[in-house]
Amino acid sequence: MAFQVNREGDVVVIDVDGQLIVGNRQELKQTILDQVESGERKFLVDFTHTGYIDSSGLGVLVSLSKKIREQGGELRLSTLNEDLRTLFELTKLDTLFRIADSREEGLKGF
């Protein structure tokens, strides 16, 4: 599992490669919190190369979203595969996050 952090304009883009599970969720959380502490407020997490997210992974995304909103920012998600999209719909998390079909769509209108 690896996280790639890039900038696209004024948006911090995090690519998640592999699974987002209990074993690596803290790494993702710390990566994003470090960016928040340095003043970043716009985040897009790209799941193009992610096949699975467990409940602890979902929990860390919810926690990060809350923290970023409290700071006046936004956390968006993009490029969920069909299974992940269904997971977000079943858990009603699709109402919490702005989920884009592509990275480009996720970056629009930030």
C-alpha positions as CSV (number, residue, x, y, z in Angstrom):
1,M,0.0,0.0,0.0
2,A,1.3,3.4,-0.9
3,F,0.0,6.9,-0.9
4,Q,1.2,9.4,-3.5
5,V,0.7,13.1,-2.6
6,N,0.7,15.6,-5.5
7,R,-0.6,19.1,-6.1
8,E,-2.9,20.0,-8.9
9,G,-3.3,23.8,-8.7
10,D,-4.4,24.5,-5.2
11,V,-5.7,21.0,-4.5
12,V,-3.8,18.3,-2.7
13,V,-4.4,15.0,-4.5
14,I,-3.7,11.7,-2.7
15,D,-3.5,8.6,-4.8
16,V,-4.3,5.4,-2.9
17,D,-2.6,2.4,-4.4
18,G,-3.9,-0.9,-3.0
19,Q,-6.3,-1.4,-0.2
20,L,-7.3,1.1,2.5
21,I,-7.5,-1.1,5.6
22,V,-6.8,-1.2,9.4
23,G,-3.1,-1.7,8.8
24,N,-2.5,1.5,6.8
25,R,-5.4,3.9,7.6
26,Q,-3.3,5.8,10.2
27,E,-0.6,6.5,7.5
28,L,-3.3,8.0,5.3
29,K,-4.7,10.0,8.2
30,Q,-1.4,11.4,9.2
31,T,-0.4,12.2,5.6
32,I,-3.6,14.3,5.2
33,L,-3.5,15.9,8.7
34,D,0.1,17.0,8.1
35,Q,-1.2,18.8,5.0
36,V,-4.1,20.4,7.0
37,E,-1.6,21.6,9.6
38,S,0.5,23.3,6.9
39,G,-2.6,25.2,5.7
40,E,-4.0,23.1,3.0
41,R,-7.8,23.0,2.7
42,K,-8.7,21.3,-0.6
43,F,-8.2,17.5,-0.9
44,L,-9.1,14.9,-3.5
45,V,-8.5,11.3,-2.7
46,D,-8.2,9.2,-5.9
47,F,-9.1,5.6,-5.7
48,T,-8.2,4.6,-9.2
49,H,-5.9,1.8,-8.0
50,T,-7.9,0.8,-4.9
51,G,-9.9,-2.4,-4.8
52,Y,-11.0,-2.6,-1.2
53,I,-11.7,-0.3,1.8
54,D,-12.6,-1.9,5.1
55,S,-14.7,-0.3,7.9
56,S,-11.7,1.3,9.5
57,G,-10.7,2.8,6.2
58,L,-14.2,4.3,5.9
59,G,-14.0,5.5,9.4
60,V,-10.7,7.4,8.8
61,L,-12.2,9.0,5.7
62,V,-15.2,10.2,7.7
63,S,-13.0,11.5,10.5
64,L,-10.8,13.4,8.0
65,S,-13.7,14.9,6.3
66,K,-15.0,16.2,9.6
67,K,-11.7,17.7,10.6
68,I,-11.1,19.3,7.2
69,R,-14.7,20.8,7.2
70,E,-14.0,22.2,10.6
71,Q,-11.0,24.0,9.1
72,G,-13.1,25.4,6.3
73,G,-12.0,22.9,3.7
74,E,-13.3,20.0,1.7
75,L,-12.4,16.4,1.1
76,R,-13.6,14.9,-2.1
77,L,-13.2,11.3,-3.5
78,S,-12.8,10.2,-7.1
79,T,-12.7,7.1,-9.3
80,L,-14.3,4.5,-7.1
81,N,-14.8,1.2,-8.7
82,E,-18.2,-0.3,-8.9
83,D,-17.8,-2.3,-5.6
84,L,-16.5,0.7,-3.7
85,R,-19.3,2.9,-5.1
86,T,-21.9,0.4,-3.9
87,L,-20.2,0.3,-0.5
88,F,-20.5,4.1,-0.2
89,E,-24.1,4.0,-1.3
90,L,-25.1,1.2,1.2
91,T,-23.4,3.0,4.1
92,K,-25.0,6.3,3.0
93,L,-21.5,7.8,2.9
94,D,-22.2,9.0,-0.7
95,T,-24.3,11.7,1.0
96,L,-21.3,12.9,3.1
97,F,-18.7,13.0,0.3
98,R,-18.7,14.6,-3.1
99,I,-17.7,11.6,-5.2
100,A,-16.5,12.1,-8.8
101,D,-16.3,9.6,-11.6
102,S,-12.8,10.8,-12.6
103,R,-9.9,12.8,-11.2
104,E,-10.6,15.6,-13.6
105,E,-14.3,15.8,-12.5
106,G,-13.2,15.8,-8.9
107,L,-10.9,18.8,-9.4
108,K,-13.5,20.9,-11.2
109,G,-15.1,23.7,-9.3
110,F,-13.0,23.4,-6.2
